[in-house]
C-alpha cells in the first residue's frame, strides 16, 4: 500500500528527512487533547494523603519532640482529613492535563500522511496551490515499523479515527493509562483528508534544529527505498522540479515520476511523466 505526503516545497529532497511535529504546532488545536477524568475523586484525595501521611508524621515528631506520638498522629490525621475535604477535583484534572500536554509536546511528534494523492483541497492547502508535490511511500517499509527501543504507541502507522468525542483518560491514584486513540483521533471536519499518521519519540530524532524562543525542529531520516513515486504539481517551478530530479537520480533512481492533471468530469488524476 502506498501512503502519501503533500509538501509545499522540495526541501525533503535535500536530506531525505521528514519533520515530526509536536501537538502545539499542529494546525488543529484539538489535536492530542484528551478528556481527563478522575475515576473516583474521593479515593484519589484519600490516596494522596495516605501516601504522604507517614512522612508528615515523622517530621512532626522530629520538629516537635515535646509532644507525644499520639498527639503527633492526631494532628497529622486531622490535617489530612481537612485536605481531603478541601480537595478540588477540577483543579487536579487541570493540573494533570497541563502536565500531560507539557510532556506530550516535549516528547511526541506527528507525521501526517494520507491515502489520497488526488485531493484538490489538500493540493491547494498543503502543496502550495499545486506549486508543490506529493511523495508516495511504501507503508510496508521499515520506516513505518515500530523499533524495539521506541516507547509504546510510537513508530506504528495507523489510520486516523474521526469523531467529535475526545478520548477519555481515566486517572486513578498512582496510575495514568494513556490510550493510543489520543494520538490517532481528529474531529470530523478533517475527514475528507483520509489521514494516516505515525508518531515518533522526539528525543530519538535523526537531527534536532534549534529555533528562536526555545522551539526545536525534529527530523527523522527516511530510507530512499521507502519512496516509490513523486507526483509533481501542475504549477511546480522548473528549478524545484530539477532539484527533485537530481536528488532522485543520485539517491533513489527507482522512484516513479508522475504529474497531477485535471480530468473533466472526474477530477484530479495523475499520469507518468
Secondary structure, 3 states (H helix, E strand, C coil): CEEEEEECCCCHHHHCEEEEECHHHCCCCCCCCCEEEECCHHHHHHHHHHHHHHHHHHHHHHHCCCCCHHHHHHHHHHHHHHHHHHCCHHHHHHHHHHHHHHHHHHHEEEEEEECCCCCHHHHHHCCCCCCCEEEEEECCCHHHCCCCCCCCCCCCCEECEECCCCCEEEEECCEECCCHHHHHEECHHHHHHCEEEEEEEHHHCCEEEECHHHCEEEEEECCHHHEEEEEECCCCCHHHHHHHHHHHHHHCCCCEEEEEEEECCCEEEEEEC
